[in-house]
Amino acid sequence: MIYPIGNIILTDEYWDCECPDDGFDYIKPISLSRCGKCGALQEDQPSARLNEVIEAGLPVTLNSARGDMPETL
């Protein structure tokens, strides 16, 4: 699901770990509960920004909290 927080749009399909911002290695799928590099736990980390997920070329389902029909990129 995607949802806005202010002027930022987040997706709950991915989360951001604590790895350095070199490339997009910090974006982890929701199916991964712990980052193998930095040890961050999904439950303690924020959802990923939609624009960064798309820029990284990762698949994402675009359905909003408003209940719009899903569309996969």
C-alpha positions in Angstrom: 0.0 0.0 0.0 1.2 3.5 -0.6 0.4 6.4 1.6 1.4 10.1 1.9 3.1 11.6 4.9 3.2 15.3 4.2 4.7 15.7 0.8 6.4 12.3 0.9 4.8 9.1 -0.5 5.7 5.8 1.3 5.2 2.2 0.4 4.7 -0.5 3.0 6.1 -3.1 0.6 9.7 -2.0 1.4 11.6 -0.6 4.4 14.8 1.4 4.8 17.6 -0.2 6.9 20.7 1.7 8.3 23.1 0.8 5.5 25.0 3.7 3.9 23.3 5.5 1.1 25.4 4.1 -1.7 23.1 2.9 -4.4 19.8 1.5 -3.1 21.1 -1.3 -0.9 19.2 0.3 2.1 15.8 -0.6 0.6 14.7 -4.0 1.8 11.6 -6.0 0.9 8.9 -6.4 3.6 9.6 -10.1 3.5 13.0 -9.5 5.0 12.8 -9.0 8.8 16.5 -8.1 9.4 19.2 -6.6 7.3 22.1 -9.0 6.9 24.6 -6.1 6.6 23.7 -3.6 9.2 21.5 -5.7 11.5 18.6 -3.3 11.4 15.2 -4.8 12.2 12.2 -4.1 10.0 10.0 -3.3 12.9 12.3 -0.5 14.1 12.7 1.1 10.6 10.6 3.4 8.4 8.8 2.4 5.3 10.6 3.2 2.1 9.9 6.2 -0.1 8.0 5.3 -3.2 10.1 7.4 -5.5 13.3 5.7 -4.3 11.8 2.2 -4.8 10.7 3.1 -8.3 14.2 4.7 -9.1 15.8 1.5 -7.8 13.8 -0.5 -10.3 12.0 -2.6 -7.7 8.5 -3.9 -8.4 5.7 -2.1 -6.4 2.0 -2.4 -6.2 0.3 1.0 -6.4 -2.8 0.9 -4.3 -3.5 3.7 -1.9 -5.0 3.9 1.6 -8.1 5.3 -0.1 -8.8 1.9 -1.5 -8.0 2.5 -5.2 -7.6 -0.5 -7.4 -4.0 -1.9 -7.4 -1.7 -1.3 -10.3 1.7 -3.0 -10.4 4.8 -1.3 -11.8 
